[in-house]
């Protein structure tokens, strides 16, 4: 790999990744696939190697510039009465990495409404 980060072929502990101007080839113990670079868009191209457990590799193109730097959502929750209701927040970033919150517990009390 040169200093620019571009490479023609790289072999790592468990896979080989090769690309040309036209396609990318990935060889692992479970997946041996070539995909045309023109076919990789903003939506996932999934190379599925599922058996009993779901396994696979997702290929997708990132935009040259992403102006979106924040998000806000609202959800209506229906916690069960009289017990802890653990809620988690999961975030998937643009590059595919994910993060989860610790559980946030909601307790809906049983009793008279004031």
Secondary structure as UniProt FT lines:
FT   TURN            3..4
FT   STRAND          9..11
FT   STRAND          15..19
FT   STRAND          23..28
FT   STRAND          32..36
FT   HELIX           37..39
FT   STRAND          45..48
FT   STRAND          56..59
FT   STRAND          84..87
FT   STRAND          90..92
FT   TURN            94..95
FT   STRAND          98..100
FT   STRAND          104..108
//
